[in-house]
Each structure stands twice: as C-alpha cells, then as structure tokens.
C-alpha cells in the first residue's frame, strides 16, 4: 500500500487480544517516526509507518533498559531491506516485522498485528 492510496479519515487498528482496537489516525503517523499507544490491557505499543507506507507495530518497551521509548526511536533499514527501529537509549535495532533484535539474537520484542480500518 502507498500513502497516497489511504483516505485521510482512516484509522490504524491493532489486534489486542481477540479484537481489533482503533489506536490513532493514519495521518498522525509521519513516515519514519513512531507514536506510542495504550492498549486496552494497559500495555504500550509503538506504531510506525515506513517511507513506502507499510504499517508496523511492536511493544514500546525497550527490553535492555525497561524504558517505554521505542516509539521515539529512529526507523531505518538494513542493506538487505529489513526495516527496524533503533532504540533511542542504547541504540539496539529491532526488526519491525519480526521483533528480532538485530544486535543480539537472544532478544526479541512482541510484534502486534496492525491494519487500516475506517474512521
């Protein structure tokens, strides 16, 4: 999907438990930047859109520091095209599609299913 194909009143939804939860407007997502959202169970997620218009969501908690800051991280991509967010604190990179830490293969963060819904 590309950003030009998305209506301005479109909402971003995350799968929370067994139901989809509306978390923010598509227009609030600046390509390459994240937003933090609160899910119904009290956990935080970080939502991103990349420069091609793809939507991603991962846990907002940095597993190395325990701080809820991943939504403030920088989005980039590896030479082989893996899109990641780099933690703003210690700079570990997390694959936005899988949650895998690209700098420590023993660490992984939760990934949330995300989709576009109607406003």
C-alpha positions in Angstrom: 0.0 0.0 0.0 1.2 3.5 -0.6 0.4 6.6 1.4 -1.4 8.2 -1.5 -4.0 5.4 -1.5 -5.1 5.9 2.1 -8.1 8.2 2.9 -7.4 11.0 5.4 -10.1 9.7 7.8 -8.5 6.2 8.0 -7.8 4.8 11.5 -4.9 2.4 12.5 -6.1 -0.7 14.3 -4.1 -3.2 16.4 -5.1 -6.7 17.3 -5.5 -6.6 21.1 -6.5 -10.0 22.4 -9.2 -11.3 20.1 -10.4 -7.9 18.8 -9.2 -5.0 16.8 -8.7 -1.8 18.6 -8.5 1.6 17.0 -5.4 3.4 18.2 -4.7 6.5 16.1 -5.4 8.3 12.8 -3.2 7.3 9.8 -2.5 11.0 9.3 -0.7 11.1 12.7 1.9 8.7 11.5 4.8 10.6 9.9 6.9 8.2 7.8 10.0 7.1 9.7 8.7 8.3 13.1 6.6 6.4 15.7 3.8 7.1 18.1 3.1 5.4 21.4 -0.4 4.0 22.0 -2.0 2.4 25.1 -3.8 -0.9 24.5 -7.0 -1.9 26.5 -4.9 -4.3 28.7 -2.7 -1.4 29.8 0.3 -2.3 27.7 2.0 0.1 25.4 2.7 -0.4 21.7 4.8 1.7 19.2 3.2 2.2 15.8 5.2 3.1 12.7 4.8 3.7 9.0 7.8 3.5 6.8 8.6 5.6 3.7 6.8 3.1 1.4 3.6 3.3 3.5 3.9 -0.1 5.3 2.4 -0.2 8.8 4.2 -1.8 11.8 3.6 -2.2 15.5 5.8 -3.5 18.2 6.0 -3.3 22.0 7.0 0.2 23.2 9.2 -1.2 26.0 13.0 -1.4 25.4 14.0 -4.8 26.8 17.5 -3.6 27.5 16.6 -0.7 29.8 12.9 -1.3 30.7 12.0 2.2 29.5 9.0 2.7 27.3 10.8 4.6 24.5 10.8 2.6 21.3 8.2 4.8 19.7 10.8 7.6 19.9 13.4 5.5 18.0 14.7 6.1 14.6 13.4 3.9 11.7 15.9 2.6 9.2 16.6 -0.4 7.0 19.4 -2.9 6.6 21.3 -3.5 3.3 19.0 -6.5 2.7 15.8 -4.4 3.3 14.8 -5.3 6.9 13.0 -2.3 8.4 14.0 -1.7 12.0 13.6 0.8 14.8 16.8 1.8 16.8 16.2 2.4 20.5 16.9 6.0 21.4 18.7 4.9 24.5 21.3 2.2 23.8 20.8 2.1 20.0 19.9 -1.6 19.7 17.9 -2.2 16.5 14.7 -4.2 16.4 13.2 -5.7 13.2 9.7 -4.2 12.9 8.3 -7.2 11.1 9.6 -9.9 13.5 10.7 -8.1 16.7 14.1 -9.7 16.5 17.0 -7.7 17.9 19.5 -7.3 15.1 22.3 -6.7 17.6 21.6 -9.6 20.0 19.9 -12.6 18.5 18.8 -13.8 22.0 16.4 -10.8 22.4 13.1 -10.3 20.8 10.2 -7.8 21.4 6.5 -8.6 20.8 5.0 -7.6 17.4 1.4 -6.5 17.1 -0.8 -7.2 14.1 -1.8 -3.9 12.5 -4.2 -2.9 9.8 -6.1 0.1 8.5 -9.8 0.5 9.3 -12.5 3.0 8.6 -12.8 6.1 10.8 
